[in-house]
């Protein structure tokens, strides 16, 4: 009888446990279904400082203003798997706007899709295609534009590689591209042995900002005029002067509202009087000579030529430079100043400045057969390394001219050391002078520990703390403990 009662109790307990288990499993399934139905922004969280899996507030704000329906196609690799960071970012885009739909494409099973967008199987793996559903306008975002490696140099001159992620920036740029009707056009001047911009990362940065750098450089030596669709002309490190006819064309371009960016400096060894005349016409002059920075807070931390590697003060109040998160580097630079006789119509914006303790090394004017010599002059007032001058020339249209007194400003190694701050000054200037209201440029995120070069004074302070102060505290603590034990003993 007792055995039957025990079996009955065991059966009831077992049935109760079974029902509870079923209910718990059912609740888990329902909760899982509900969670999966929520947008990615509500269910995914990033605990990293860099937020590889999420998008910035700037991009979220941009997505809210989209009026066109957009398809984002996320491509797998050959084995059918998707890149982790990019998949999470694409989900964030889809959850950020009702106008955006995310579609996953298995490369192996979608040959018609691959053919439609002219995608090569090997190069298209883990890429993204963004398309305007109404107009059919699309852009392919290659995987190697989102995940890529840059070469850098440490304080000792040793090279190393750094991996970066730009999925959010590239996809946001593509969405903006397919939903926009007009693009800012940029031309680079040629015909004077300039360093072509294709040797820098500026073309990629312009494309990311949806600014079109024309494939054919602007050659005015043949008597051609500046195209009507030209918004900005970039003059990048010429090694010979512009002609009188080119000077007249460029002055007329500025007078009618054209914009120019000049990146150049000179020790007086090149006759560029017409180029200087163009700069002067816009209210700026460039000093022939190299700046030697004496304030440790304004130059690179170490090395024999560290005082020539400037880390200038950045104007953090102007929209061109206030968004920069890292230092700017100017290697072997010249001073940029306002002209002595400047029209009242010119407005100046100082973007980069030295300290109030520096020298300028000037080259002595000697005969060609004489040995070149230099002399230095000390200065106690800050000077400028980059100045933007705006001028309406008494008319209706406003022209802007940016002069940066550093021929190495866009050199890849220099820009990489600033985590693209140098390049950002150029793209931000184009955005400012062209009146571009869109704000979708997202900075590249490093996949490694962020490292920005310290100034010499910062390095000295770190040495004092780690080599001096911290060991001293440990020693002092030990001595105090020893004295207390002796007293108690």
N, C-alpha and C positions, 0 to 999 in steps of 0.2 A: 504493500500500500504506500509506504514511504517512498519506494523507488518510483512509483507512478507519479506521486506528487512532485518529487525532485525533477523527473523528466518533464513534467508539465511546466514547472517553473523555468527550467533551462530552455524549453521551447519558446516560452513567452519572452524570456530575456533575449534569446537569439533573434526572435522575430522583431523585437523592439530595436535591437542593434541594427538589424538589416534595414528596417524602415528608416532609422536615423541616417544610416550610411547613404541610402538612396536619396533621401531629402538633401543631405549635404552635397552630394554629387550634383543633384539637380540645381541647387542654388549656385554652385560653382560654375556650371555650364551656362546658366542664365546670366550671371554676372559677367562671365567671359564674353558672351554675345553682346551684352550692353556696352562693355568697355571697347570691344572691337568696332562698335558702331559709332563711337565718339571720334572726333577729329584727332589727328596725330598730335596737335599742339596741346591737347588735354591729357594725353596718355604717355607721352615721351618726355623725359627730363634729362638734361645734360648736367653732370656734376663736374665737368672739366671747366677750366677758366676760359678756354677758347671757344667752347660751344660749337663743336663740329657737327652735332646732330640737330641743331636748331638754327633759326634765322634771326637776324637782328630786328630791332624795332623799326629801323629805317626801311627795311624790306617789307615788313608787315604793313607799314603805312602806305607804301607804294602799291601793294597788292589791293588795298581797299579802293583805290581809285581806278582800277581796270574796268573798262566798259565792254571790251571784246571778249568773246569766248576763246579760250586758249587750251590746246591739248599739249600736255607734256608726256613724251614717250621716253621711258627709262629702259635702256637696252641692257640685256644680260651679257655675260661673256660666253665663250663657246660651250661651256658646260652647263649653262642655264642659270647661273647664280648672279646676284646683283651686288654692286659695290655698296658696302654698309653705310658709309657717310652719305653718299649721294642719294641712296634710297630714302634715308631719313629726311634729308633736306627737301627732296621732291614731295614727300608727304606733307611737310610743313607748308610748301607752296600751295598744294591742293587744299589744305585746310585753311589757308589764309585768305582765299577768295572763292566764292561760289562760281566764278567764271572759269576757274581752272580745273581741268580734269586730268588725273594721272592715269596713264596706261603703261603696263609692263609688257615689254616685248622680248620674247625668247628668240634670239637670233637664228637658232637652228630650225625653228618651225615657222618663221615668217619671211620667206624669200621675197614675197611680193612687196612687203613693207621696205625691205632693204633696197630693192630695185627702185621703188618710188622716190626715195630720198637719196639715191645714188651713194649708198653706203658700202664701203669695202668691209668684208667680214672681219679681217684681222685688225684693221684700224678702228672699226666702229665699236668694238667690245667695250661695254660699260659706259658708253657715251649717252648723251641726252639730246633728243630732238624736241624743239619748242615750235609750235605752229599756231598761227592765227586761224581758227576754224572757219571764219567768214571769208577772209581774203586769200587764204592758202599760203601766205608769206611765212617762211620758216627759217630757222637757223639751227645748224648742228653744233652742239657743244661737245668737242672731243674730250675723251677721258684725260689725255695728256695736258689739256688746258686747265683741268680741275685739280689734278694731282701731278706735281712736277717738282723737280729738284733744281736748286740754285747753288752755285759755287760761291763761297765766301772766304774771307781771310781773317785770321785772328790778329791780336795785337803784335805777335811775333812774326807775322807775315806768312804763317803756314796756312795752306788752303784746306778747306773742308766743305762738305756738302750738307745742305739743309733741305728737308722735304717740306713742301707747302701744300695747303688745300684751299682751293678757290671755287668750290662748287656753288655756294650761295651767290657769289659775285657774278660768275659766268652765267648762271641760269637767270638771275634777275636782269642782267644785261640783255639776254636773249628775249625774255618776255617784253622788256621795254622796246626792243628792236622790232618785234613782230606786231606790236600794237601802236607804233609811232608812224607818222607819215613823212616827216622831214628829218634830215640829218645835218649836223654841222660839218662843213667841209674844210679840211686843213690841207695846205700845200707846203712843201719844203722847197726852198730856193736852191737852185743848183747852177753850175757854170763857173764856180770860184773855188774848186777843189774842196768843197765842204765835206765834212764827215757825214755820210748818209745816215739817216735815222734808222735804217734797217739794221744797223750794227748795234742798236740799243733795244731796250724793251718798250720804248715809247709806242711803236705801232700797235703792240698787243694791248697796252693800256688805253690807247685811243679807241680801239675796237671795242674794248670792254665798256667804255663810256658811250658807245654808239656814235663816235666821231669818225668821220670818213677821212683817212689819210689817202689822198689821191695817188694812184699807182704811178702816174707820170709826174716826176718832179717839175717844178715851175722854172723854166729856163727863159729868162728875159734878155739874154745876150743876143738872141735872134730877132729882137724887135717886137716880140709878142707882148700883148698887154695882159694884165692880171685878169683871170676869168671872173665873170660876174658872180659866180656862185662861191667865190673864195671868201670864207669867213675869217681865217687866220693864216698868216704866212710865218713859217719858222725858218730863221736863218741860223744854221747850226755849224759853228766853228769854220768859217771860210778862211782860206789861206792866201787869198788875193782879193783885191778891192773890186767893188762893183763899178761899172762904167758910168759916165755922165748920163747917158740915156736911161740906164736902169735906175739911177738915182731919181731922175725926173718922174719915171713911171711909178716908183714906190712912194715918192712924196705925194703924188696925185692920188694914189690908192689910199694913203692915210688921210688926206684932206677930205676924201669922200666917205670916211667912216670905216676904213679898213683897219685891221689889227695885226700887229707884228710882235713876234717873240724873237729876241736876239740872244743867243748863248755863245759867248766869246770873251776872250781877254787877250791882251797883247803886251809884250814887253817893249814895244817900240821898234821891233825888228821887222815889222811888216807895214808897208804903206797902205793904210786903209782909210785914207782921208775922206773918200766919198761915203763909206759906211759910217764913219763918225759924223759926217754931215747929216746923214739920215737920222741917226740917233739924236743929234743936237736939234734937228728940226722938230722932234717930238719932246724936247725939253730935258734931255738926259745927256750926260757925258760920261765916258769911260776913261779911267785913269790908267796910263801905261806904267805898270809896276806890280810887284807881287806883295801881298799883305803877309806880314810876319806877326802872328798873334802872340802876345806876351802873357795874357791872362790865362792861367791854367784851366779855367772853367770854359774857355772858348776854343780849345783846340784838342786834337787827338791825344790820347793818354801817353803814348810812348813812341820811341823811334827817333832817329836823328833828324828827320824832317817833320816831326810832329807839329811844329809851330806853323807849318805851311798847310796842314790839314785842318781846316777850320770847322768848328762846330758852332755856327752862329746863333745869335738870339733870334727867335722866330716871333713874328707879330701874331700873337694868339687872339687878336680882336677882329681881324679881317677874315672874311669868309673864304678867301683863297688858302689861308694857312691855319686857321683856328682848328680845323678838324684833324691836323697832323698829330699822330700819337707817338711818333719817334723822332729822333734827332735828324737834322739835315747836315750833310757833309759837303764841304766846298774845298776841293783840292787845287792848290796853286791858283789863287784867285786875285782879282783886281777890284779896286773900289769903283762903285757906281754912284755918281753924284748928280745933283740938279745943275742945270746950266746957270751960269752967272746972270745972264740976261734972259729971263723966262717970261713968256707972255702970261698975263693974268688968267688966261683961259685954261691953263694947265693945272691939273690936280695930281698930287703925288701920293703914292701909297708905298711906304717902306715895308718890305717883306722880310728881309734878312739883314741883320746888323752885327758888326764886330763889337768888341768891348771898347772901353775908353783907353786901353793901354796896348798899343800895337805900333808896328813900324811898317813902312813901305820901302821895298828895295827897288830902286830905280836904276836903269841902265844908262851909263854915261854915253853921250853922243860923241862917237869917235869916227875917224876915217875907217874905210873898209879894211885897210891894211893893219890897223891898230888892234891890239888885244882887247876883247870886251871886258869891261869892268862895271861893277855896280857900287852904289852907295845907298845908305839907309837914312831915313828921316823918321823921328819919333813923333807920335801924335797922341793927344790926350782927349780927343772927342770921338765918339763912335762914328764909324762910316758905314755905308750900305754895301751889300753884296748883290742885292736884287731889288729893283725899284720898278713899280708899274706907274706909268704916266698916262693920264687920260686928257684929251684935248679935243675941243670942238672947233678949233681954228676959226672961231667967230661965226660958225655956221650952225646948221641944225643937227648934223650927224656927229656922233662922238667916236673918236679913234683912240685905241689903247695900244701902248707899247710897253712890253716887259723886257728889261735888260738884266741879264744875269752874268756877272763878271767872272765866269768860271768855265773854261773850255772842257773840263772833265765832268761837268755836272751830271750828264746823262750816261757817263761810262758805266757799264753794267756792274763792275766790281764796286764802284762807289755807291751806286744806287742800291745794290743788294745789301751793302753794309748799313743802310738807313731803313731797311725793310720797306723800300719803295717810296719813302717820303719825298725824295728829289723828284721822281716821276710825278707824284701826286700834285706838286706845285704847278707843273705844266698843265696837267689835265684840269685842275681846279681853275687855273687862269683862263683856259679856253672856255670852260663852263661860264665863268664870270663875264668875260668880254663878249661872248656870243649870246648872252641872255638866256641860257638854258635853265629852265625852271625845274627840270627833273632832278631828283636827288637819289639815284639808285646805285651809285658807285660804292661797292663794299670792299674793304681792304682784304688782302690775302691773309689767311690764317696759317701760321707755322705749325707743322706737325711735331715740332721738337720744342724743347724748352726755349722760351723767348730769351734772346740775348741781344742787348743793345750796347754799343761801345760806350764805356765811361770816359769822362774827361780825366785829365791828369790829376786834378785835385780830388775827384771822386775816388780814383785808384789809390791815391795817397791815404785818404781817410779809411778805406777798406783795409789797407795794409796795417795802419795803426790799430784798428779794432781787432783784427784777427791775429796779428802777430804780437801786438803789444798789450792791448787792454784785456782781452779775454784770458791769456795766460797769467797776466798780473792778478786778475780776480781769483783764479784758481790757487795761485801761490799764496795770496793774502788770506784766503779762506783756510788753507792748510796751516799757515802760521798761527792764525787765531785759534783754531782747534787745538793745536799743540800747546799754546799758552794756557788755554782754559783747562786742559787735562793736567798740566803741571800745577796749576793753582789748586784744582780739586784734589790732586794726589798729595 
